[in-house]
Amino acid sequence: RTAGTGEGAIDWPWRVELDAGRLEVGARQFSGVSARLVRTPGQPFWHMNFASDQLTTDADYYPAGRGRLKAKIARLALPLPASTSQALAPSSPGEDESLPELDVEVGNLLYSGRSVGKLDIHAVQSGKDWLLDRFALQSGSGSLQGSARASAGPAPVVDVNFKLQSANLGELLERFGYGDTFRKGEGTLDGKLRWPGGLTDYELSRVSGEMSVNFRNGRFAKVNPGAARLLGVLSLQSLPRRIRLDFTDMFSDGFAFDSLIGRAAISNGVFSSDNVAMSGPSAAVGIKGRVDLNSETQDIRVRVEPRLSESVALAAGAALLNPVVGVAALAAQKLLQDPVGKIFSVDYEVKGSLTDPVVNKVGAAKADQEKTK
């Protein structure tokens, strides 16, 4: 409050304290709340201490201009419980225009009770657009960095760029609740995503864009396709469940790979690709087709090319009791880029649901077909 007006006016301090068992803010609620809001004379900001079961923070709010919120959050537990009286509504085209500049550091971000890492965010108004120009999530297992722009106008849209880097993808997935789906693995996953509306209007059925993956030295575990749907497709564990393979153990116990490389286009929640390739000690695998995460269906073609070259060459040399022949056979396999493996390669069609697909063996690939590629 202020006593008097003009020169000589007295600027009194403000202090508001709150203790509540439950507090609803917009469409979210907090429990076990203890908060304090202080305005000190001569300072251009309001200071807030806020502690709850979901969020603990110290923050300063500068009201000048469009406003600026600088917060150091010691602990943030996501997802936040939804309000019992207000439903989450899609953001309106002009909603982002009233948001202040945000400069937020989260010391310990938790997701579904698991510690994910440290988060750093900076967002600011850019013309009529809302720009998230810094997003960095850092943990001992890897990092996720990106940016986003929420464009206003008659047809608002959000554009996101991201890059995930991990030295242990299996450990990182476990932090997000997908334990026992992947073992080790190091590399990158990056992409561009777009969806209509505002930042909070993300829906898989309306997401489009592209993604690329480049990982090495990993192994698929016993993946539940319902929990990690794209990983379930890549693991190819549906193959040994549906047909008898000569190399069933490659996938039923989790396929190990030296490299996993591929790109995918996304259109309204449908992933399509013609160049996903995995190479491992036991086989080389190529995957192309489409996966619809909305209907949870797939229509893909899989080529499995077993690694037989070295064993075949050595066996031939031993059988002939002539080491020179064995060495020559091995050299031929290398120079001709594993023709024996290509001869024994098999194509499969995998169609239907992600959890219970129909798998049909197309037939053995011929070496001469490979020469035309």
C-alpha positions as CSV (number, residue, x, y, z in Angstrom):
1,R,0.0,0.0,0.0
2,T,1.0,3.6,-0.4
3,A,0.3,6.4,2.1
4,G,-0.4,9.7,0.3
5,T,0.5,10.7,-3.3
6,G,3.3,12.5,-5.0
7,E,6.5,13.5,-3.4
8,G,6.8,12.3,0.2
9,A,4.5,9.3,-0.3
10,I,5.3,6.4,1.9
11,D,5.8,3.0,0.2
12,W,4.8,0.3,2.7
13,P,6.0,-3.3,2.5
14,W,3.5,-6.0,1.4
15,R,3.5,-9.5,2.8
16,V,1.0,-12.2,2.1
17,E,1.2,-15.7,3.6
18,L,-0.8,-18.8,2.7
19,D,-1.1,-22.3,4.1
20,A,-3.6,-24.7,2.5
21,G,-4.2,-28.4,2.2
22,R,-5.0,-28.0,-1.4
23,L,-4.7,-25.1,-3.9
24,E,-6.1,-25.0,-7.4
25,V,-4.2,-22.8,-10.0
26,G,-6.0,-22.8,-13.3
27,A,-6.4,-26.4,-14.4
28,R,-3.8,-27.8,-11.9
29,Q,-3.9,-28.4,-8.2
30,F,-1.2,-28.5,-5.5
31,S,-1.3,-30.2,-2.1
32,G,0.4,-29.3,1.2
33,V,0.9,-25.7,0.2
34,S,2.9,-23.1,2.1
35,A,3.5,-19.8,0.3
36,R,4.7,-16.3,1.0
37,L,4.6,-13.3,-1.2
38,V,6.7,-10.2,-0.2
39,R,7.1,-6.7,-1.7
40,T,10.0,-4.7,-0.3
41,P,10.0,-0.9,-0.7
42,G,12.6,0.2,-3.3
43,Q,12.9,-3.1,-5.0
44,P,11.4,-3.6,-8.6
45,F,10.2,-7.1,-8.0
46,W,7.9,-9.3,-5.9
47,H,9.6,-12.2,-4.1
48,M,7.8,-15.5,-3.6
49,N,8.5,-18.7,-1.7
50,F,6.3,-21.6,-2.6
51,A,6.4,-25.1,-1.2
52,S,4.1,-28.0,-1.9
53,D,4.1,-31.7,-2.4
54,Q,4.7,-31.1,-6.2
55,L,6.7,-27.9,-6.3
56,T,9.3,-26.1,-4.2
57,T,10.6,-22.7,-5.5
58,D,12.0,-19.3,-4.8
59,A,10.9,-16.8,-7.5
60,D,11.1,-13.1,-8.3
61,Y,8.5,-11.4,-10.5
62,Y,9.3,-8.1,-12.2
63,P,6.0,-6.5,-13.3
64,A,7.6,-3.8,-15.6
65,G,6.7,-4.1,-19.3
66,R,5.3,-7.5,-20.1
67,G,6.7,-8.9,-16.9
68,R,9.5,-11.3,-16.1
69,L,9.5,-14.3,-13.9
70,K,12.9,-15.6,-12.6
71,A,12.5,-18.8,-10.7
72,K,14.8,-21.4,-9.1
73,I,12.8,-24.5,-8.5
74,A,14.5,-26.9,-6.2
75,R,12.0,-29.7,-6.9
76,L,9.2,-30.2,-9.5
77,A,7.2,-33.4,-9.7
78,L,5.3,-34.1,-13.0
79,P,2.7,-34.7,-14.1
80,L,0.9,-32.1,-11.9
81,P,-2.6,-33.3,-10.7
82,A,-5.5,-31.9,-12.7
83,S,-7.9,-29.6,-11.0
84,T,-11.2,-31.1,-9.8
85,S,-13.2,-28.1,-10.9
86,Q,-11.6,-27.0,-14.1
87,A,-10.8,-29.1,-17.2
88,L,-7.8,-28.5,-19.4
89,A,-8.9,-26.5,-22.3
90,P,-7.1,-25.8,-25.6
91,S,-5.3,-22.5,-25.6
92,S,-6.8,-19.7,-27.5
93,P,-4.9,-17.9,-30.3
94,G,-4.2,-14.9,-28.1
95,E,-3.5,-16.7,-24.9
96,D,0.3,-16.6,-25.1
97,E,0.3,-12.8,-25.6
98,S,-0.2,-12.2,-21.8
99,L,2.7,-14.4,-20.7
100,P,5.7,-12.8,-19.1
101,E,9.3,-13.6,-19.9
102,L,10.3,-16.9,-18.2
103,D,13.8,-17.7,-16.8
104,V,13.5,-21.0,-14.9
105,E,16.0,-23.5,-13.4
106,V,14.8,-26.8,-12.0
107,G,17.3,-28.5,-9.8
108,N,15.5,-31.8,-9.6
109,L,12.8,-32.7,-12.1
110,L,10.8,-35.8,-11.3
111,Y,8.5,-37.7,-13.6
112,S,6.1,-40.2,-12.2
113,G,8.2,-40.4,-9.0
114,R,11.5,-40.9,-10.8
115,S,14.3,-38.3,-10.9
116,V,14.9,-37.2,-14.5
117,G,17.5,-34.6,-14.1
118,K,18.1,-30.8,-14.2
119,L,16.0,-28.5,-16.4
120,D,16.8,-25.0,-17.7
121,I,14.2,-23.0,-19.6
122,H,14.1,-19.5,-21.1
123,A,11.0,-18.2,-23.0
124,V,10.2,-14.7,-24.2
125,Q,7.7,-12.9,-26.4
126,S,8.9,-12.4,-30.0
127,G,6.5,-10.1,-31.7
128,K,3.2,-11.9,-31.5
129,D,4.9,-15.3,-31.2
130,W,5.9,-17.0,-28.0
131,L,9.5,-18.2,-28.3
132,L,11.0,-21.0,-26.1
133,D,14.5,-20.3,-27.1
134,R,16.3,-22.5,-24.5
135,F,15.2,-25.9,-23.3
136,A,17.9,-28.1,-21.7
137,L,17.3,-31.3,-19.7
138,Q,20.5,-32.8,-18.3
139,S,21.0,-36.1,-16.5
140,G,23.8,-38.6,-15.9
141,S,22.3,-40.7,-18.7
142,G,22.1,-38.0,-21.4
143,S,20.7,-34.7,-22.4
144,L,17.7,-33.3,-24.3
145,Q,18.0,-29.8,-25.8
146,G,15.6,-28.0,-28.0
147,S,13.6,-24.9,-28.9
148,A,10.0,-24.1,-29.8
149,R,8.0,-21.3,-31.4
150,A,4.3,-20.8,-30.8
151,S,3.1,-18.7,-33.7
152,A,-0.1,-16.7,-33.2
153,G,-2.6,-15.7,-35.8
154,P,-5.8,-17.1,-37.4
155,A,-4.2,-20.6,-37.6
156,P,-1.8,-20.8,-34.6
157,V,0.9,-23.5,-34.8
158,V,3.8,-24.8,-32.7
159,D,7.2,-25.7,-34.2
160,V,9.7,-27.7,-32.1
161,N,13.3,-28.6,-32.8
162,F,15.0,-31.2,-30.5
163,K,18.1,-33.3,-30.1
164,L,18.5,-36.2,-27.6
165,Q,22.1,-37.3,-26.8
166,S,22.7,-40.3,-24.6
167,A,25.6,-42.4,-23.5
168,N,23.2,-45.0,-22.1
169,L,19.8,-45.0,-23.7
170,G,18.5,-47.9,-21.6
171,E,19.2,-46.1,-18.3
172,L,17.7,-42.9,-19.7
173,L,14.5,-44.7,-20.7
174,E,14.3,-46.2,-17.2
175,R,14.2,-42.7,-15.7
176,F,11.0,-42.1,-17.7
177,G,9.4,-45.3,-16.6
178,Y,10.4,-47.5,-19.6
179,G,12.6,-49.9,-17.6
180,D,13.5,-53.3,-19.0
181,T,12.9,-52.2,-22.6
182,F,16.5,-51.5,-23.7
183,R,20.1,-52.2,-22.7
184,K,22.9,-49.6,-23.0
185,G,23.1,-47.9,-26.4
186,E,24.8,-44.6,-27.2
187,G,24.0,-42.0,-29.9
188,T,21.5,-39.3,-30.9
189,L,17.8,-38.9,-31.7
190,D,16.9,-35.5,-33.3
191,G,14.0,-34.1,-35.2
192,K,11.5,-31.4,-36.0
193,L,7.8,-31.5,-34.9
194,R,4.8,-29.3,-35.6
195,W,1.2,-29.3,-34.3
196,P,-1.7,-26.8,-34.5
197,G,-2.7,-24.7,-31.5
198,G,-0.6,-23.6,-28.6
199,L,2.2,-25.2,-26.6
200,T,-0.3,-27.1,-24.4
201,D,-2.3,-28.5,-27.3
202,Y,0.1,-31.4,-28.1
203,E,-1.8,-34.4,-29.4
204,L,-0.1,-37.3,-31.1
205,S,-2.8,-37.5,-33.8
206,R,-2.0,-34.0,-35.0
207,V,1.8,-34.1,-34.8
208,S,3.8,-34.0,-38.1
209,G,7.5,-33.6,-38.8
210,E,10.6,-35.8,-39.2
211,M,13.0,-37.7,-36.9
212,S,16.4,-39.3,-37.4
213,V,18.2,-41.9,-35.1
214,N,21.8,-42.9,-34.9
215,F,22.6,-45.3,-32.1
216,R,25.3,-48.0,-31.6
217,N,26.2,-50.8,-29.2
218,G,22.7,-51.4,-27.8
219,R,20.3,-54.3,-27.3
220,F,16.5,-54.6,-27.2
221,A,15.1,-56.2,-24.1
222,K,11.7,-57.8,-23.6
223,V,9.8,-54.8,-25.0
224,N,6.1,-54.4,-24.3
225,P,4.7,-52.9,-27.5
226,G,1.9,-51.2,-25.6
227,A,4.3,-49.3,-23.3
228,A,7.0,-48.3,-25.8
229,R,5.3,-48.7,-29.1
230,L,8.0,-47.6,-31.6
231,L,10.6,-49.6,-29.6
232,G,8.3,-52.6,-29.8
233,V,8.2,-52.4,-33.6
234,L,12.0,-52.0,-33.9
235,S,12.6,-54.9,-31.6
236,L,10.9,-57.3,-34.0
237,Q,9.9,-59.6,-31.2
238,S,6.6,-60.2,-33.0
239,L,8.5,-62.3,-35.6
240,P,9.4,-65.3,-33.5
241,R,6.0,-65.3,-31.8
242,R,4.2,-65.7,-35.1
243,I,6.4,-67.9,-37.3
244,R,9.2,-70.4,-37.0
245,L,12.5,-68.9,-38.0
246,D,15.8,-70.5,-38.6
247,F,17.3,-67.8,-36.4
248,T,14.5,-67.2,-33.9
249,D,16.9,-66.5,-31.0
250,M,18.1,-63.3,-32.7
251,F,14.9,-61.5,-31.7
252,S,13.2,-63.5,-29.0
253,D,16.0,-62.8,-26.5
254,G,16.5,-59.2,-27.6
255,F,18.3,-58.2,-30.8
256,A,21.8,-56.8,-30.2
257,F,23.1,-54.3,-32.7
258,D,26.3,-52.5,-33.5
259,S,24.5,-49.7,-35.3
260,L,20.9,-48.5,-35.6
261,I,20.4,-45.8,-38.2
262,G,17.3,-44.4,-39.8
263,R,15.0,-41.5,-40.7
264,A,11.2,-41.3,-40.5
265,A,8.6,-38.8,-41.7
266,I,5.6,-38.1,-39.4
267,S,2.2,-37.1,-40.6
268,N,-0.6,-36.7,-38.0
269,G,0.8,-39.4,-35.8
270,V,1.8,-41.8,-38.6
271,F,5.5,-42.7,-38.9
272,S,6.8,-43.8,-42.3
273,S,10.3,-44.8,-43.4
274,D,12.1,-46.7,-46.1
275,N,15.6,-46.6,-44.6
276,V,15.8,-48.0,-41.1
277,A,18.9,-50.3,-40.8
278,M,20.3,-52.3,-38.0
279,S,23.5,-54.2,-38.1
280,G,24.6,-56.7,-35.4
281,P,26.9,-59.6,-34.8
282,S,24.1,-62.1,-35.8
283,A,22.3,-60.3,-38.6
284,A,21.7,-57.2,-40.6
285,V,18.1,-56.0,-40.6
286,G,16.3,-53.5,-42.9
287,I,12.8,-52.1,-42.1
288,K,10.5,-50.0,-44.2
289,G,6.8,-49.2,-44.1
290,R,4.5,-47.2,-41.8
291,V,3.4,-47.3,-38.1
292,D,0.2,-45.6,-37.0
293,L,0.4,-44.8,-33.3
294,N,-3.2,-43.5,-33.3
295,S,-4.7,-46.8,-34.3
296,E,-1.7,-48.7,-33.0
297,T,-1.3,-50.6,-36.2
298,Q,1.7,-51.3,-38.5
299,D,2.3,-52.2,-42.1
300,I,6.1,-52.9,-42.5
301,R,8.5,-55.0,-44.5
302,V,11.4,-56.6,-42.8
303,R,14.5,-58.1,-44.4
304,V,16.7,-60.3,-42.2
305,E,20.2,-61.1,-43.5
306,P,22.0,-63.5,-41.2
307,R,25.8,-63.1,-40.7
308,L,27.1,-66.3,-42.1
309,S,30.2,-65.3,-44.1
310,E,33.1,-66.0,-41.7
311,S,31.7,-69.3,-40.4
312,V,30.9,-70.5,-43.9
313,A,34.3,-69.7,-45.3
314,L,36.2,-71.3,-42.4
315,A,34.0,-74.4,-42.5
316,A,34.6,-74.7,-46.3
317,G,38.4,-74.4,-45.8
318,A,38.4,-76.9,-43.0
319,A,36.2,-79.4,-44.9
320,L,38.6,-79.3,-47.8
321,L,41.6,-79.5,-45.5
322,N,43.1,-76.7,-47.4
323,P,43.8,-73.4,-45.5
324,V,44.5,-71.6,-48.8
325,V,40.9,-72.3,-50.0
326,G,39.5,-71.2,-46.7
327,V,41.4,-67.9,-46.8
328,A,40.3,-67.3,-50.4
329,A,36.7,-68.0,-49.6
330,L,36.8,-65.6,-46.7
331,A,38.4,-62.9,-49.0
332,A,35.7,-63.5,-51.6
333,Q,32.9,-63.0,-49.0
334,K,34.4,-59.6,-47.9
335,L,35.0,-58.4,-51.5
336,L,31.5,-59.3,-52.7
337,Q,29.9,-57.8,-49.6
338,D,28.6,-61.0,-48.0
339,P,26.9,-62.8,-50.8
340,V,26.2,-65.8,-48.7
341,G,24.3,-63.8,-46.2
342,K,22.2,-62.2,-49.0
343,I,21.4,-65.7,-50.4
344,F,20.0,-66.8,-47.0
345,S,18.2,-63.5,-46.3
346,V,14.4,-63.6,-45.8
347,D,11.7,-60.9,-46.2
348,Y,8.7,-60.7,-43.9
349,E,5.5,-58.7,-44.1
350,V,4.2,-57.5,-40.7
351,K,0.7,-56.1,-40.6
352,G,-2.0,-55.4,-38.1
353,S,-2.0,-54.3,-34.5
354,L,1.3,-53.6,-32.7
355,T,0.6,-56.2,-30.0
356,D,-0.8,-59.0,-32.2
357,P,0.3,-58.5,-35.8
358,V,0.0,-60.9,-38.8
359,V,3.5,-62.0,-40.0
360,N,4.0,-63.6,-43.4
361,K,7.2,-64.9,-44.9
362,V,7.6,-63.3,-48.3
363,G,10.5,-65.6,-49.5
364,A,14.3,-65.8,-49.7
365,A,16.0,-62.9,-51.5
366,K,18.2,-63.7,-54.4
367,A,21.8,-62.5,-54.7
368,D,21.2,-61.2,-58.2
369,Q,18.3,-59.0,-57.0
370,E,20.8,-57.3,-54.7
371,K,23.1,-56.4,-57.6
372,T,20.4,-54.3,-59.3
373,K,20.2,-51.9,-56.2
